[in-house]
């Protein structure tokens, strides 16, 4: 496991989306509108998406998401996916199984 001192801390931001998109569609929209500066999409569930970023990029990710989906709203930010998935069961049901 890589320690936080080497890779840095991460934050996970959950957004309510006004336009339903798959993960692939959202990634493509970010690349088109934000170029190489697109954030990393963890997962999309019906009406919600989780995006990973560093703690100092949270506001930037919110702005980028507004560009891609103007009706989107940032709901919560967390340091762990488990906390988000416990709070929003739809994210737990839609996650990929571990290999």
Backbone torsions as a table, in degrees:
resi	resn	phi	psi	omega
1	UNK	NA	136.9	-179.4
2	UNK	-85.7	131.6	-178.1
3	UNK	-78.6	155.6	-177.7
4	UNK	-62.2	-29.0	-178.5
5	UNK	-66.5	-23.3	179.1
6	UNK	-92.4	-46.0	-175.7
7	UNK	-94.4	-16.9	-178.9
8	UNK	90.6	164.1	178.7
9	UNK	-77.3	157.0	178.9
10	UNK	-128.5	150.5	174.5
11	UNK	-127.1	147.4	179.5
12	UNK	-119.1	123.5	-177.0
13	UNK	-111.5	128.2	177.2
14	UNK	-98.9	132.7	178.0
15	UNK	-119.2	139.3	165.0
16	UNK	-83.7	127.3	-178.3
17	UNK	-104.9	139.1	178.1
18	UNK	-84.9	-24.5	179.1
19	UNK	-114.4	117.4	179.7
20	UNK	-67.2	129.9	179.6
21	UNK	-137.8	150.6	171.4
22	UNK	-81.5	168.5	178.7
23	UNK	-59.1	-42.9	-179.3
24	UNK	-63.8	-41.9	178.8
25	UNK	-64.4	-40.4	-179.6
26	UNK	-67.5	-42.4	177.4
27	UNK	-60.3	-44.4	179.7
28	UNK	-62.4	-42.5	179.1
29	UNK	-63.3	-41.3	176.8
30	UNK	-62.0	-44.0	-178.6
31	UNK	-64.2	-38.5	-179.9
32	UNK	-68.4	-44.9	-173.3
33	UNK	-89.9	-25.3	-176.9
34	UNK	-115.3	-8.0	179.9
35	UNK	67.6	-141.4	-178.6
36	UNK	-74.0	-3.5	-178.0
37	UNK	-95.7	18.6	-175.8
38	UNK	-72.3	141.6	178.1
39	UNK	-74.2	167.8	-178.3
40	UNK	-90.5	122.2	179.8
41	UNK	-89.6	120.8	179.2
42	UNK	-80.4	-52.2	-179.9
43	UNK	-162.7	158.4	173.4
44	UNK	-124.4	134.2	174.1
45	UNK	-123.8	166.1	180.0
46	UNK	-53.7	110.3	177.3
47	UNK	85.5	-6.5	-177.7
48	UNK	-135.9	157.2	173.3
49	UNK	-146.3	152.3	177.8
50	UNK	-118.4	129.6	-179.2
51	UNK	-125.3	136.2	179.8
52	UNK	-98.0	141.7	176.5
53	UNK	-157.3	174.8	174.4
54	UNK	-84.9	161.3	-178.1
55	UNK	-58.1	-31.2	-178.8
56	UNK	-86.5	0.6	178.8
57	UNK	-107.5	7.0	-175.3
58	UNK	-59.7	-48.0	-179.7
59	UNK	-63.8	-38.9	178.9
60	UNK	-62.8	-41.8	178.8
61	UNK	-64.9	-39.5	177.3
62	UNK	-61.8	-41.8	178.2
63	UNK	-65.2	-43.2	179.0
64	UNK	-62.6	-39.7	179.9
65	UNK	-66.0	-36.1	176.7
66	UNK	-64.4	-31.8	177.5
67	UNK	-68.8	-42.5	-177.9
68	UNK	-74.6	-44.0	-179.4
69	UNK	-136.5	97.9	-173.4
70	UNK	-63.5	-20.9	179.7
71	UNK	-92.4	4.1	-177.8
72	UNK	-75.3	152.2	178.5
73	UNK	-133.3	134.1	174.7
74	UNK	-75.8	125.3	-177.4
75	UNK	-94.4	-55.0	-174.3
76	UNK	-152.8	152.9	175.3
77	UNK	-122.7	138.4	-177.9
78	UNK	-141.8	162.9	176.0
79	UNK	-91.2	-10.3	-179.7
80	UNK	-135.5	144.7	175.8
81	UNK	-69.9	-33.9	-178.5
82	UNK	-58.6	-44.0	178.4
83	UNK	-59.5	-44.3	-179.8
84	UNK	-65.3	-42.4	-178.2
85	UNK	-70.0	-30.7	174.9
86	UNK	-70.4	-35.9	-178.6
87	UNK	-76.3	-34.6	-178.7
88	UNK	-123.5	92.4	-175.3
89	UNK	-57.2	-25.1	179.1
90	UNK	-62.7	-30.0	177.0
91	UNK	-73.4	-31.5	178.7
92	UNK	-71.7	-40.0	-178.3
93	UNK	-69.8	-26.7	-173.7
94	UNK	-99.0	0.6	-177.2
95	UNK	-74.0	156.1	178.7
96	UNK	-73.3	143.2	174.9
97	UNK	-71.8	148.5	178.7
98	UNK	-73.2	142.7	-179.0
99	UNK	-82.0	NA	NA
